[in-house]
Amino acid sequence: MNPTPEIPAELLAEMTPAVRAFVESLLASMELQRVRMQAEIDELKAQVKRLTPQNSSIPPSTQHPHARATPKPKSKSKKKRGGQPGHKRIVRELVPIERCEEVIPLLPENCRRCGEDLDGTDPEPIRHQVWELPKIEPMIREYQRHRRTCRRCGTSTCAALPAGVPSGQFGPKLLAFTGLLMGHFRQSKRRAALFLSDLLNMPCCPAATVKMQNRVSQALEQPYEDLRALLANEKQLNMDESPTKQANQKAWLWTAVSPRFAVFAIFASRAATALPKLLGDQFKGIINCDRAKMYWQAERLQWCWAHLKRDFQSLIDHRDHQVKRLGHDLMRPVDHLFLIWHKYKSGSLSWKTFQTQVRPLCEKVNSLLLRGVSSGNKRLVGTCRESSNHRKWLWTFTEVEGIEPTNNVAERALRPAVIYRKLSFGTQSEKGSRFIERMLTVSETCRLQKRSVYQWLTQAVEASLSGQQAPSLFDKH
């Protein structure tokens, strides 16, 4: 601690006793304030050091692997590495000879022992197959549009392109593949152009990939809007959002995931006004989400218990013994709650039995939250008040069958988009944002439905080039 600043001797000689007393009290007060501020700064620094992905919303990627908690040492296994006895062997089966590009017979000419000339054939030779990439050559079709002059009126008429033939130089499969490279596999326009040029022998530049991106985005517009319109009728949605950028301006990427499809949308704001833009004004279902306040306008919510567990772990990691104790008291029934939930999900418990066993745990957690609110401890009040006031949103999954207690579904769907943002720093235009939200929607929806993204995207582009209706993204089966 620094000593209280002293008044210079030349100033002391000019001060009256009253002035000197006032200045000394003022300096003492300033020093006391400095000491308090330094203590608060030290406490805040200590709190920041205690924050981890396990007790806060800090992304796991921000923590160095070596800085994570060391797992409990396990006894070294005596088993050798690799497959264990009884493990099912996985081998690449030989393909029929008819599928081979070339069959090369290899006949030994001399005896490996005495050198005598050998003849004859082996009816069952050892078959050895080598897989290799074919030489990739683009398929190029030339359409020669002839002109003819009318003998009667002298008008020149040029032949039109057939239906489905693009006016540009990129066919539907190439358009779909390039869209996948940029929107699904998260490649930059420069790297996508490099891939097309080097591996597929198709001359391409970044500007050409922009044109292809816009063409693919146009083909996805109607299927995307049709899918987005279905959100209003869903009984349950998992939702999450993440910051992004558009033309160096802050924006937000939202996702709404149902059991059969997912919809992404980029808005300029995270405010509550974005929710009806995505879901419409008629949505009456249940939203599984974190505790962000823009979701509170919905009629019914299920708050994510993974977020709540991180908050309780934060209490456990606190230095205050009162805070630490409530954290442990809350974590015990929550762990028991998830144990019962996993038994229900595995089929070991019926829905009615699950509800019966979980009811006392709900009451226990609610009473502990009230204890935190009435404790007078600032840290506990801040953590427990919101959850206690809206405790009805904690237990929806125990009242409505089919609702998950966590929002992991939406977070898993959002993860590829977050990785894309970190690689590309967002989009540079309105058109780029529309392409990303549509491609992410197609990618995640096809994953949920176990469909081929490339096949569906190719069909959508072919339909767009032919002026026909694109296939639906909503698979009812």
Secondary structure, DSSP 8 states (H G I E B T S, - for coil): --------HHHHTT--HHHHHHHHHHHHHHHHHHHHHHHHHHHHHHHHHH--TTTSS--GGGS-GGGS----------S-SS--TT----------GGG-S--------B-TTT--B--S--SS----------------------EEE-TTT--EEE----TT--SSS--HHHHHHHHHHHHTS---HHHHHHHHHHTT-----HHHHHHHHHHHHHHHHHHHHHHHHGGGG-SEEEEEEEEEEETTEEEEEEEEE-SS-EEEEEES--STTHHHHHH-TT--SEEEE-S-GGGGGSSEEEE-HHHHHHHHHHHHTSS-HHHHHHHHHHHHHHHHHHHHHHHHHTTSS-HHHHHHHHHHHHHHHHHHHHHHHTT--HHHHHHHHHHHHTGGGTSHHHHSTT--SS-HHHHHHHHHHHHHHHHH-SBSSHHHHHHHHHHHHHHHHHHHTT--HHHHHHHHHHHHHTT-----S----
